[in-house]
């Protein structure tokens, strides 16, 4: 494959691998934890480098993943005190660990390729140059194989523990009652999140790790209520955003990782506006429809309360609605037309309104009369 294709494959695999655990982070309301882990692992990478003096050592990955688990443990420990909320605990822990990593780089590793800007933003364009060569055979970029392995690992973990993840996500108390050990599963899952963040860290940086873990699942959450569909949509939206980001960076000659993160935001913003059931436009249409339905119901109740009464001739006239229901004339006319279109009322003459059987039933149901 040419480098351009390799970059796109790496981006797609990274997006898919990050989206899988991201679904459960979003559902568990732990989205900020991905940000905490993706930043805090810098400390583990630095400490691993100090121990090995080798940026290619596997110990760096182990140390970084351990730091991610440490981050989760510290957040849980602070949260259990009930002195601060979980979001505050996250905000306390990860800046401290990340800052320590930055200080150690600046103080002791200034001449080593551990650049803070690269850590935050990453640079996918360099990924194809780090090759995996076995016995003289070039097997492709190391990052491609790493993210492919992480994708398989994440998919396998979710497939094997799908039932347990589902129960602990939606009802942790029930999971404990059924003997599913939600605490153990939680730490196993967060270890997986840490491993995924570490794997994507070198190629795409911490910012894009957070974007790929949270934006696609958050968008998928607005599109469906079914967990399997949400998982599939998250992966698809993540891959689509990453590829769109690559071509955006190609067209405008800008950062690949930055463009991908931007496209995840554009994708989420589009879904946020236009999702069929939960998008802003759908909510606005629903509120508008409910407003007219409520007005029609109020009109039906008004007509029912006054029918067969001495003041019916006056109260049930369209021209009287303005004074009695405090509607302006234009609004009152539109409500009457809608009620007529719904078959709730008709006219005995040009101005007098009368409920139909259908309208009378609707009015009685609205005030709780069922017989």
Secondary structure, DSSP 8 states (H G I E B T S, - for coil): --HHHHHHHHHHHHHHHHHHHHHHHHHTT-HHHHHHHHHHHHHHHHHHHHHHS-TT-HHHHHHHHHHHHHHHHHHHHHHHTTSS-HHHHHHHHHHHHHHHHHHHHHHH-TTSS--HHHHHH--GGGGGGSEEEETTEEEEEHHHHHHHHHHHHHHHHHHHTHHHHHHHHH-HHHHHHTT--HHHHHHHHHHHHHHHHHHHHHHHHHHHHHHHHHHHHHHHHHH-S-HHHHHHHHHHHHHHHHHHHHHHHHHHT--HHHHHHHHHHHHHHHHHHH-TTTSHHHHHHHHHHHHHHHHHHHHHHHHHHHTTSTTHHHHTBGGGHHHHS---HHHHHHHHHHHHHTTSEEESSSSBEEE-HHHHHHHHHHTT---
